[in-house]
Structures are given as C-alpha cells and as structure tokens.
C-alpha cells in the first residue's frame, strides 16, 4: 500500500527509522526515494489526507485534473532530469509552450513586446502612452526607490499602469510604490520603448524585417516536457516506489505536533493523524515544512523562534471551471490578466498542459488563480461564492458567457510563496545559524523549508545534496549556496561572504545549475 496509517489507542504508536521527513512535496519525496534506494528506512508525514506533491500535486475532481500553479518540467541540471526519467520513465509528453497577457479583449506576447503592445492598444491610447513616455524621459524621478519609480521612468505612467502595476500588485499583495526598484531592474530586462518605436519605423519603411519589437532577443523554450496526467503523477510514482522498497512509510493526513531532540543527536517526532498520534524516532530529520511552523513545534524552543514568527507567506486559490465549448478559449498554457476590474490574476487552460487532464472533448476546463493571504476576504469566501465570482469574471473578461459554465471546484494553496520583505534574510540567517549549530541532524530543504521562492528542480537538488550529507555522516555540501541574485557560488569559493564555514565538497556545474533556479521576488523599499 502506498499510504499507511496506525490504529488508534491511548498511547502513541511508535516506529523507529533512520530518517523522519516532514512533508511529501518534491523535496521530501526526492529525499525519501534516494534514501530508501541506499537501504535506509524513512517515515514521511504529510498533512494532506489525499494528495502528495505539495504545490506540485495534481487534484482530481469528477475525472478532471488540475495542476496547482502550473509546472513545466525543465531543468538545466541533467542530474534532476535523470531522476525524473528514473521515477516516471514512460509517461512524459512534449507540449508546446505558450503564455500571453490578456488586456481588454486582446492578447499580448509574454515577455512583453513593446511595439506589439502599442499596436494593439490603438492609435489614441498609443499616442497617450508615447506622450506619457516622453514626459517621463523629460522629467524623470531623480530619486528612484520603488518598483513604480523605476518602471514609470522607463516606460511612462500610462504603460506602467496597463502592463506592470495591476498584475504585480495582485500577485504580491502590496502596492508597487512599496516594492524595491532593484526587483524591477532585475525583472524587466531588455525592453526598450524607444527601441520599439525606432524598430517599428524601420520595418514600416522596409529597412528592418527582424521582429525585435524593442526587446533584446531572448531564447525561450518552445516546448517542454510534462507528465501526461499532471505533475502529481510524478510524485505519486515516487511515493509508491518508496513504499515498494519496504523501507519507507508515507503517513497521509498526519500533521507535525512536536519535534523534540532526544539529547543523543537524534529525534522524537510526534504527529497527529486521523486515528490518533504516532511517535517516530529517527537519527535524522528532514523538514520541508514552513520555517515558521517548524520553529513553533521544535522542543526545546529555539532562541530564534521570534525570527521565525516574523516570516510571511503569500497564498493563492484556484477555481477550476468546466465550460461547455466546442473548442478551448485560448491555446496558451496560461494567460496573465492585466485588468484591475477583476480579481483573477492568471487563468490556466488545463487541456493545453495535457489533453488527458480533460476527459470530455466538448468541455473546456480552466483554472482561475486568485492571489491572497490566508484568512482574508477572498480566502474566506465560501466555495460556491468563489465559483460564482470566477464565472462572473470570465464573462466580464469576454472569454465565455456565464451560461457556458457547467460546474466548478475550489482548491486552496496556503503558503504558496515565501515573502521577501526587508527583514526576511536576517530572520532566515539567524534561524539557520542556530539550527545548524545546535542540531546538525536537522536538515532544511525545499521552498518553504528554506524560505526561498524556487523552482521544483531547486527543491529537489536541496534534497539530493542533503541525502549525500546524511550518507556521508557530515555536511559535505552546503545546500544554501545560492546568492541573492539567483546565481550560484561553489561552496569552496564563497570565502569571506560565507556566514557559515563552507562545505568541503564543491558543487558540480550540474548541481549548481539546479540550485541557481531561485526566482527573483520583490522586496519592500528599504
């Protein structure tokens, strides 16, 4: 069986393993899979009662499958790709990559092409955009502190308000004038409005036929690999392989109650499940749980628990709608909604990810993503009200009529994105220092475990290197060796900037490529 549970009783049921793992997401399952291959015993607890995979899970409802967030299977690390192929050798399909911006009934390329944007906006609005752009160039803001300052200086207030302000504020839940200018400079690279105008004039005169559109040429993947039944297919397979070894247990519906040091270098983990508590004794613990939650359940309570309490998270929910239609509304994997009149931030088209996720050819299935904070008004709405909201907004956007919607379901994803505010780095560093110094057999992995907004392959690599450390009996690899600009340093090269002693083993180029996948996120103005 792929899921194990324990009988109820007055006393917690006890089990002893080599490694206890908190969370059955990509990091936790990667660690469990590799450890059991090495002959070690593991117990993985997962608070979800039904699904493994964390944010990479695939939810099924009435035969329809939903990818929570959208996951392209691509990595610069051959080591990660090889592991994907090992776990799921026969079920990848190749899919076309397409994402666009949707604004007032028209589609715009993503990344944005300035000349195309001006063309689609029409003569009057484009003229106003150019006037706004000229004003910004003639009278730039001399004190550039925020995302808004930087973007208005580059493109003018009109284009900023159309293509940058609305979506950015939807995703991150804070005003653009409170986000740092540094993030804007990293995020919006190579796009020149003046270059687009010159390019357009040249092409209109037949002097230039290259479709640059003011954008420095960038190569994007035209296709990507994807499990035919969604990313959850990968992690279901990993779970099953772990259990099939006879060395691993996956305890579904079990939440961490306490993680206590046994004063001998090991751990006693208490987890609460559907039929009571279970006690897991282990030599090592790997945690992909949010840092804030882990610190609150550690015993003894770490001195840096105050730091952990300050860490924040951004949540989101997906409203999946079944829509009666002869064909899908758009061919994109997803579209970004740059319209302040609706709350939805992004809309996925699940058939464009994989036709097998949508069983009825006469029904389209789309997922409307709403970014929010757990407990706010949007998050707390009843599911029926959220389905009604999504239906209204699809009609308001002109994508479908409300009468075409024949059903819907809501999936909530808490702590989807770690928030990088002005103090987060100091809080994470303080907690990391204490945990590594006090409990060397406690290992943090993955997006929430390390409070780093990263890709699936990054989360997996942190787990892969952690397994190497456990097998070796010491921290030969530094799993944190990624700098703030999403570049990497080999552990031996960090030198004076390294807050902890560098690991003895240098990362290979392949490992470093995966660890370099941490994505840029906004920070508050200092």
N, C-alpha and C positions, 0 to 999 in steps of 0.2 A: 504493500500500500504506500501511496505517496504522501499520505497525511496520517500522522499518528496523534493519538490523544491518550489521556490517562484516566483511569477510573477515579470516581470521586471518593472522598474519605475525609476523616477529621485531620489526619496528618498529611503534609505534602508528600507526594510520591517523589522518590529520589532517583536520580540517574547520574552516573559519572561518565564523563567523556574527556577527551584530550582538549577539545576547543568548543566553547559555547559561542554562538553567533547571534547577535541581536539584529533582526531584520532580514527578510528574504527578498531583497531587491537585487539588482545586478551585482553589487559589491558583495553582499552576504552570500549569495548563491555561488558566485565565482569562487570565493574563498572555500565554501563548503565542498564544492566539486573538486577543487585541486587538492584539498586536504585529504579527502577520502580516497582519491587516487593514490596518495602517498601512504595509505594504510592507517591514517589517524581517524579517531572517532569524533564525530561532531553532533551537536544538537543545535538546531536553528529555531528560534522563536519568531513568529510573525503575527502581528496583532490582527491583520485582516483574516476573516474567517474563511474566505473563499479563494482569494487570488494571491499568487506570488508575483514578484516583479516590481513592486513598489510603483513608482511613477511610470515604469516601463511595462506595466501589466496591460493586458487586453481584457476588457469587460465584455461579457456576452449577455444579450437580452433578446429573447424570442428569436434566436438564430442570427441576430445581427451582432457584429463585433465592433468595439470601439477602442481605438488607440488613444490613451490618455496623454495628450501633449504632442504626439507625432514624433516618431523615432526613425530616422534614416540610419541604416546600418552601414556606416563608413568609418574607417579609422586609418590613420597614417601608420599605425602600428601593425605590422604583419603578425606579431605575437597575439594581438587581440583578434584579428581576423581568423587566424588559425584556430583559436579557441572557439569562436562562433561556429566555424565549419565542423569542428570536432563534436560539439554539443548538438548541432542541428545540421547534419550533413546533406540532407536531401530535400529540404523544404524552403530554400530561398528562391525568390523570384526577382527578376530585374525589372525595375519600374522607372518610368520617365519622371524627371524632377521638374516641377513647375510650381512657383509661388508668385502671386501678384498682389498688388494693392488695389482695393476697391474703394472708389470715392465717387459719390453722387452718380451712380449708374455706369461708371466707366472703369476699365481695368488699366492699371499702370504696372510697368515692369518692376520687379524687385530683384536686385537692388534698383533703386530709382534711376531712371534716365531723364536728365533734366529737359532735353529738347522734346522728348515724347510727352513729358508732363505738361509743358507749355502748350503743345499742340492739342492735347486732349482737353485742356482747360478752356479752350476757345479764345477768340480774339480779345474780347473785352477783359476777361479775367487775366489772361496772359499779359495784357498791357498793364493792368494794375500790379501784377507781380513784378514786372520789369521796373515800373516806377518805384515800387517798394524796395526792390533790389538796388536801384540807383541811389535812393535816399540812404540806404544802409551803408553803401560804399562812400557816399559823400560825407555822411555824418555818423561814422561808426562809434559804437560804445567803446570808450577808451579803457574802461575798467571791466574786463571780461572775467566774470566769476562763475556764471551758471551756464547750463546747457542752453537756456534761452538766449543769453547774451551771445554765445558763440555762434549759434545757428542763425540768429537774426543778422548778425554781422556778415555771415557767409552768403545768405540767400534772400534776405529781406523778411520783414514780418509776415507778409502775405503767404509766401511759400512755407515759411516755418509753421504757421497756424494750420495749413492744409495737410502737410505731409510729415510733420515731426511732432508737433505738440500733442495732438489728441491721442494717438496710439501710445506714445511713450507714457503719458500720464495714466492711461487705462492699465497698462501692464504693471507699472511700479507703484501706483497709488500715492504719488506725491507730485507737486507742481514742478514744471520744468525749470522755474526760476530758483528752485531749491536743489537741483541736481548739478553736479560739478561740470565745469566746462571741459575738463580733461576727458571725461567719458564721451562727450560729443565729438571731440577731436579724434578719438580712437574709433568711434562707431561710424562716423560719416567720412570715409576716406575716398579721395579721388574724384569727388563730384564737384564740377565747376560749372556754375550757371553761365558765366561769361564764355567759357569754352564751348558750352552747348549752343549759345547764340551764334558765335563765330562759325562753329561746325555746321549749323543749320543753314546759314547764309552761303557757305561754300558749296554745300550739297545742292542748294536750290539753283546755284549758278553752274552746277556740273563740275565743280572744281574738286570735290571730295565725295567719294561714294562710300567711304568707310562709315558704318553706323556707330560712331563713337558716342554721340549724344552727350558730350561733355564729361564722359566717365572714362577714367583710365581703364584700359582693357583688363578685365579680370576673368580668369577661367573658373567657371563653376561646374560642378558635376552635372552632366546632362541626364544621367541615370544613377540609380542607387539600388542596392540590394535590400530586400525586405522579406521577413517570414510571411508565407502566404496567408496565414491566419493571424497575423499581427505579432508584435514583439513578445506578447505573453507566451507565444508558442515556444520561443527560445527558453524562457525561464521556467515554464512547466517541464520542459525536457531536462533542464539542469536539475530541478527538484527530483524528478523521477530517477535520474541517474545516481544522484546522491543516495537516495533510499535503497536503490537496487544493489548498491555495494554491500549492504548490511552493516555499514559503518556509520550511517547518518540517519538522523531523525529530523523531521520538519514538523513543528508543532504549530498548527494553524489556530488562529483565534486566541493566542497567548500574548499578553502584554507584560512588559517588564515591571515588576513590583519593586525589587531591590537587587542591587549588585553589590555584594559585600566581599571584602578581602578576607581570605581565610588565615591571614597572618603567616602563611608559609609560601607566599608567592603565587598562590592560586586564587580561585574564586568560588563563591557560593551565589548562584543566581536563583532568585525566586520569581516565577512567572505565574500570572493569574490567567486561567483558561476557562472554557465553558463549563467544565465539570470540577473546578477547584484549582488548587495550586500545585505547581510542580517545582521541585528543588533540583537544580542542575549543578553538579560540582565539576569544575574544569581547571586545567592547568593554565589555559589562556582564554581570554575573552576578546572577540572582535565585535566592535559596535559600529553599525551604520545608523543608529538612532540619532535624532537631532541632539546636538551637544547640550542644549538647554534641558532636554528631558533626561539625558543620561546623568548629568551632574546632580539633578534633583533626586535621583534614585541611588546614587553611589553611597556606600557606607564604609568607612566614615565619610561624612560630607566633606568634599574638597574645600580648601580655603578659597578657591576661585569660583565657588558656586554663585557668588554675586556677579562675576563676569558673565557666567553662562546665562543668568537670568536676563541680561541686557540684550542678548541676541534675538533678532527679529526675523520673521519669515513672511513671505507673500504666498497666498493660497489662490487656488482657482477652482472653478467647477465647469464641467462640460454638460451641455444639454444636447443630447442626441435626438434628432428629429427624423422620423420616417416620412418621406414625402412622395406622394403619388406623382410620378413623372415618367414620360416616355424615354427621356434621356437625362443625364446629370446636368445640373445647372451650370457647372464650370468644370474644366478638366484639371484644375490645379489640385495639388495635394492639400493646400490650404490657401486662403486669401486673408490679408490683413485689412481690417475695417477701419479706415481713417475718416470716421464720421462721428462728430460729437453729439448727434441727435439720438444715437443708440448706445447702449452699454456694452454690447458684444465687442470683443477685441479681435477675435480671429475665428474663421469658420473652416473646419476641415471637411473634405469630401472623402469619405472612407473608401468608396469604390476606386478612387484614384490611387490609394495606397495599395489595395489589393482587391480585385473583383470578388474574391472568395469571402470577403468580410461582409458582403451584402448579398444575401441569398436570392432575393426577388429582383428579376431584371426590370420589372415595372415600377420599382420603388427605389428612389434615391435616399441615401442616408447621410446626413451631415451632422457635424458636431459644432455647436456654438460655444466658444470658450469665453468665460467671464472671469476676469481677474479681480480678486477681492481679498479681504482679510477675514480670517475665521472669526465668526461672531458678528460681523457687520450686517447691514440690512440685506444685502444681496445674498450673502452666505446663508442667512437665517430664513430666507423665503421658503415656503412650502414647495415641494417638488412640482405640484400641479401649477402653482403660480409661476414657477420658473419656465415650465414648458409653454405656458401661455405667453410669457414675456418673449421667449425665443421665437414663437410663432408670429407674434406681432412685429418683431424686429425684422424677421425675414421678409415679411410683407412690406414693411416700411422701407427696406432697402431695395425693394423691387425685384428680389430674386425669385420669390414664389408668392402665390396667393395663400391666404390662411386656410382656404378650403382644401388645399392640396395636402396639408399636414394630417396624417392619419394616426400619429402616435408619437410618444417621446419618453425619454427616461433621463434622469439626472445622476451624474457621477461627481462626487466632491473629492478634491485632492488637497488635503491640508499640507502645509509646509512644502509647497512645490519649489519655491525659490528662496534660498537664504538671502537676506537683505544685507547689503553692504552699506552701512551708514558710516559716519565719520569715526566711530569708536570701535567698529566690529573687529578690526585687525588686532588691536591691542587686547581685546577681550579673548579672542581665539588664541593668541600667542601666550597669554598668561595661563589659560587653561591647559594648553598643550604642554607648556613647560612643567607645570605641576604634575600632570598625569604621567608624563614620560619619566620624570624623576622619581615619583612615588610608586607607581605601579607599572613597571616595564612589561608586564604580561597583559596589559590592556592596550588594545590596538584600535585606532580610529580609522575608518575607511568611508569612502563614498561621499556623495554630495552633502547630505545633512550631517553625517558623522564628522566631517571635517569643515563644515560650514563654507563650502566652496561651490559656486554655481558652475557645474561642469557637464560634460557630455558623458554618455554611457560608457565609452571606452576609457575615459579617465577614471571613472568609478571602478571599473574592472581592474585597471592597472594598479590602483592603490591596493586592491585586494590581492592581486597576483604577487606584488612585492611583499606584502605583509605575510603571505604564506611562505615565501622564501625566507623571511626573517624568523618565522616560527620554526621552520625545518632546521635552520642553521643554529638556532638557540641564541641569537643575538640580533640586534638591529643593524644588519649589514647594509640595508638600503634605507635611505631617507625618503619616505613616501610623500613628504611635503615639499619637495624641491621644485616648486614652480613659483616664479616671481609674480609680481602684481600686474605685469603686462602680458600675462598668459604666455610667456616664453619660459624656457627651462634652463637650468644650470645642472651639469652633472654634479653629483653630491660632493666630489672631491675638489670642485672648483669654486665653491661658494665662499670660502675663505672668511674674511673678517665680517662679511654681511650675514653669515650664518649665526643665528641666535643659539642654536644647539650644536654640539660637535658634529661635524659632517660624517656621514656614513662612510665606512671603509670601502665599500664596493661602489664603483662608478656605474651609473646607468648606461645601458647601451643606447644607441641612437633610436632604436626601435621603441624601447621603453619610454624614453624621454619624449618621443613624438606623441604618445598617448597622454602622458602627464601634461603636455602643453595644450590640452584641449579645454582648459578653463576659460570660460567666456567672460568678456567684459560686461560689467554691470555698473549702473550709476551709483555715485556716492553723493552725499549731501555736500552742499557748499561749506567749506571749512569756515 
